[in-house]
Amino acid sequence: MGKNCDHGCEAGATDHAPTHRYRRILWIALVVNAAMFFVEIIFGKVSGSVSLLADAIDFFGDATNYALSLWVLGASLVWRSRLALGKGAVMLGYGLFIFAKAALSAYQGATPEPFLMGSIGLLALAANFGVALLLYTYREGDANMRSVWLCTRNDAIGNVAIVLAALGVFGTGSLWPDVVVAVIMGGLGISSGWYIIKQANSELTIDRSTSKEVVRSDFV
């Protein structure tokens, strides 16, 4: 994840105009994520799965992410980078929240229902995999585009882990596979949020340097 930032943050910080296709993809992603938020909130509560509840919160955050991305789609790079800073901070906060939720679940010791947990995990995986395929072309754009791609990619990874956790809960009769997956999802949120913040700061630094050069040239 970090290798692109080490060698290509500036290369990804191009101020190109997003296409109509990208706008349509964001609308599709927004609708899918909003719908899956309600599905996972309901069935996460019913099944008692902390990883499903964690994923539901992530779906809500992603729906908000897509809505904000649509809002600034035609804005300048500096405004898209500023928005990405905020989204990176939210991703960090999400990861920390999931850590706390996983710790609470481990303390309470309630084992989730594996069949329902796995079925909803598969449905969420199908939804996120479809959106990830649509967004794959735009994975190396500016920090805002990059944050959209990372959110979707993390969701797909998290859904695979939820299905595996459901199998683990079924096989062991223990809550720990569910808790471990929730912790992994929290870690993905923290690492991705930190990466987005770094890239957005890099873009803003470049923009400030460019602005200063323009001002100097005006006085020469």
Salt bridges, closest charged atoms under 4 A:
ASP15 OD1 - ARG80 NH2 3.38
GLU140 OE2 - ARG146 NH1 3.81
ASP142 OD2 - ARG80 NE 2.68
GLU213 OE2 - ARG216 NH1 2.73
